[in-house]
Amino acid sequence: MFYREAGQFKTSYQSDQAMFPILQDRIGMAVILAVAFIVVPLTANDFFLTSIMIPFLVFSLAAIGLNVLTGFCGQLSLGTGAFMGVGAYAAYKLTTIFPDVNVVLFVLISGFFSAGIGAIFGLPSLRIKGLYLAVTTLAAQFFLEWCFIRIPWLYNDNASGAIEVPKREMFGVIVSGAEATPLARYFVVLGITVFIAFLIANVLRGRIGRSWMMIRDMDIAAELMGIRPLQTKLMAFAVSSYICGVAGAMMVFFWLNAAEPSSYSINLSFQILFMVILGGLGSLSGAFLGAAFIWILPVMLKFIPSAIGLEIGAETVEHLTFMVVGGLIIFFLIVEPHGFARLWQIAKQKLRVWPFPY
């Protein structure tokens, strides 16, 4: 049996409550981290790092942020793109005001500005829920996007209205700006993503994460059991917005090198939402699976036909992507609402009893 739990005995509560109590999970996670930190840097070219891996990690982190709020706390949000933009503009202002400070530190600090804004727009969640809360966060999306355009101080009165990433170094290596190598930017993005993912995984296993899930499942019963809805929901909005803000700052500093207000439009919010739906609500692994599918699918539709001699235009690839993603969203909402993450859980259940019938 490939994936068995029988025979894996625990002799302490600490080992029984470990993040990966099953040996196969620990081996699999070690292999994934080894591939990400060793194999990919040694084998991938600049195009693969810049066009696939870096945006995949950025969108995965943003999907984790939205999943904390929507998947684990049950609060629907359509303002993810705006909260990412708050982090990006905050990091940009901090780097221009304090040019000698490590840019990675500012990327992590920028999330606190996004967390504050997210907590403010999360105040209505105590009185409204569902579609009405989604409309409230949609208003936050439009208001913040208006601020990105109409407040020149945010982009230092740049005539183009865009923010341009300055050249910054870390330990003598250029990590931001046009001169930064894709490999250096990849390691920074990978390190931040892995750190925050493991941190959130531990939070979800503790008291805070369980209170979020209680609010998601039945908020009235959770309140009767002593959970404070306002503090719990605002904490979910703050943590979610913090993660999205860090992802937005990484998006402009380590991927795009420059960004306009349209980079954080409502289209980005829907894109992150689709990643969460397809990957699986309430699953950290689903955030990575959904981001990988949504971002890599257009690349596959473009390069696989070209490899066999069939040329497809960029507009055709875009339309095919919309059709495939839309069809899969309808399919998963009807057949398997928990997305790719649930399919992986089913596969592990099959492997536990292989080769015997299930």
Secondary structure, DSSP 8 states (H G I E B T S, - for coil): --S--TT---SSHHHHTSSS-SHHHHHHHHHHHHIIIIIHHHH--HHHIIIIIHHHHHHHHHHHHHIIIIIIS----S-HHHHHHHHHHHHHHHHHHSTTS-HHHHHHHHHHHHHHHHHHHTGGGGT--THHHHHHHHHHHHHHHHHHHH-GGGGTT-TTS-EE---EEETTEEEESTTS-HHHHHHHHHHHHHHHHHHHHHHHTSHHHHHHHHHHH-HHHHHHTT--HHHHHHHHHHHHHHHHHHHHHHHIIIIISEE-GGGGSHHHHHHHHHHHHHH-TT-HHHHHHHHHHHHHHHHHHHHHHHHTT----HHHHHHHHHHHHHHHHHHHHHT-TTHHHHHHHHHHHHHHHTTS--
